[in-house]
């Protein structure tokens, strides 16, 4: 019977998607991979460990494969436009990319880890699409100023210390409490950002809807920089080791980008909604000039995590985090999920995820964890494979070799 249900769950996972990222606040994490979530999770029973791994992911908060497949090349009627707007985040259209190869070693309480980091965040106001599809009878002018984006590639060398503080608290009867700190040197390879604003005018004249607009923006890029960052974490277990709690602060630091080149750009559009194929779009990019150094705050995270082992094979997971980026501002993420292991080496997760400026979604995930190898795949908003009206989707992959 267990084999039947396990196969059924696997069929579900691979047919409708895969899940939210396999959470590292579980009871037996990969200590070298897990320090990217909480450096306190580096603490483990084994004194000496090595790991080589890779994590990649991408996520859009609007538009999913079911929507694109159904409406990508179709002449749209009003009902179709309503579906597209339903599948578009109501405030901003946002895209996030990340990649991280890493190599690390842990001995006792200390760990060394070298990794590459590729991060990208961008957003444009969603109301632009609403105007383009629906127009406005009031001939009103709209101003937008929250079109922003950033991308960076840098290397990270981290020294981490994680150990229990109980020996310092001899007089107190407390569960084991792990505290940690990680200092990181950051070497920047490439960085770029843009900031834009636009004005859009919608018109309804002679029975024809039109949209026109103009926008300006500034951008800058650099091919070299350096900086430092710090991570902090704490972890403990309660209730006869059935409840695990952890908290972390990640990437408190800055990279100073040098030899900066900066410039400006402008664009104008004119769209007749009855003749979308002949829409006019013109843009101009000015020459770059030398700019001042840029002190760029690395995207940082503040988080709390919990895992409760309800049964030998079933764990309840929860996660609350705040993410701060100079391009997209402060956003929150709340997770409640279940992890089921039909076999010890196979975690299967399902989770409800709520992020700020995004609708509630259902994520699914599946992984393999062996003594020397692990792999997990996760799909953000799995329902987007089936229902066009849901918002955007994303994919996350992680694999590592341990010894």
Secondary structure as the mmCIF struct_conf table of DSSP 4:
data_model
#
loop_
_struct_conf.conf_type_id
_struct_conf.id
_struct_conf.beg_label_comp_id
_struct_conf.beg_label_asym_id
_struct_conf.beg_label_seq_id
_struct_conf.end_label_comp_id
_struct_conf.end_label_asym_id
_struct_conf.end_label_seq_id
HELX_RH_AL_P HELX_RH_AL_P1 UNK A 2 UNK A 16
BEND BEND1 UNK A 20 UNK A 20
HELX_LH_PP_P HELX_LH_PP_P1 UNK A 21 UNK A 23
BEND BEND2 UNK A 24 UNK A 24
BEND BEND3 UNK A 26 UNK A 28
HELX_RH_AL_P HELX_RH_AL_P2 UNK A 31 UNK A 34
TURN_TY1_P TURN_TY1_P1 UNK A 35 UNK A 37
HELX_RH_3T_P HELX_RH_3T_P1 UNK A 39 UNK A 42
BEND BEND4 UNK A 45 UNK A 45
BEND BEND5 UNK A 47 UNK A 47
STRN STRN1 UNK A 48 UNK A 60
BEND BEND6 UNK A 61 UNK A 62
HELX_RH_AL_P HELX_RH_AL_P3 UNK A 65 UNK A 71
TURN_TY1_P TURN_TY1_P2 UNK A 72 UNK A 73
BEND BEND7 UNK A 74 UNK A 74
HELX_LH_PP_P HELX_LH_PP_P2 UNK A 75 UNK A 76
HELX_RH_AL_P HELX_RH_AL_P4 UNK A 78 UNK A 86
TURN_TY1_P TURN_TY1_P3 UNK A 87 UNK A 87
BEND BEND8 UNK A 88 UNK A 88
BEND BEND9 UNK A 90 UNK A 91
STRN STRN2 UNK A 92 UNK A 107
TURN_TY1_P TURN_TY1_P4 UNK A 108 UNK A 109
STRN STRN3 UNK A 110 UNK A 125
TURN_TY1_P TURN_TY1_P5 UNK A 126 UNK A 126
HELX_RH_AL_P HELX_RH_AL_P5 UNK A 127 UNK A 134
TURN_TY1_P TURN_TY1_P6 UNK A 137 UNK A 138
STRN STRN4 UNK A 141 UNK A 164
HELX_RH_3T_P HELX_RH_3T_P2 UNK A 166 UNK A 168
TURN_TY1_P TURN_TY1_P7 UNK A 170 UNK A 171
BEND BEND10 UNK A 172 UNK A 172
STRN STRN5 UNK A 177 UNK A 205
TURN_TY1_P TURN_TY1_P8 UNK A 206 UNK A 207
STRN STRN6 UNK A 208 UNK A 222
BEND BEND11 UNK A 223 UNK A 223
STRN STRN7 UNK A 225 UNK A 238
TURN_TY1_P TURN_TY1_P9 UNK A 239 UNK A 242
STRN STRN8 UNK A 243 UNK A 257
BEND BEND12 UNK A 259 UNK A 259
STRN STRN9 UNK A 260 UNK A 272
TURN_TY1_P TURN_TY1_P10 UNK A 273 UNK A 274
HELX_RH_3T_P HELX_RH_3T_P3 UNK A 276 UNK A 278
STRN STRN10 UNK A 280 UNK A 285
HELX_LH_PP_P HELX_LH_PP_P3 UNK A 286 UNK A 288
STRN STRN11 UNK A 289 UNK A 291
STRN STRN12 UNK A 294 UNK A 297
HELX_LH_PP_P HELX_LH_PP_P4 UNK A 298 UNK A 299
STRN STRN13 UNK A 300 UNK A 309
BEND BEND13 UNK A 310 UNK A 313
STRN STRN14 UNK A 314 UNK A 325
TURN_TY1_P TURN_TY1_P11 UNK A 326 UNK A 328
STRN STRN15 UNK A 329 UNK A 340
BEND BEND14 UNK A 342 UNK A 343
TURN_TY1_P TURN_TY1_P12 UNK A 344 UNK A 345
STRN STRN16 UNK A 348 UNK A 355
TURN_TY1_P TURN_TY1_P13 UNK A 356 UNK A 357
BEND BEND15 UNK A 358 UNK A 358
STRN STRN17 UNK A 361 UNK A 369
BEND BEND16 UNK A 371 UNK A 372
STRN STRN18 UNK A 373 UNK A 380
BEND BEND17 UNK A 381 UNK A 381
HELX_RH_3T_P HELX_RH_3T_P4 UNK A 382 UNK A 385
TURN_TY1_P TURN_TY1_P14 UNK A 386 UNK A 386
TURN_TY1_P TURN_TY1_P15 UNK A 388 UNK A 389
BEND BEND18 UNK A 390 UNK A 390
STRN STRN19 UNK A 394 UNK A 402
#
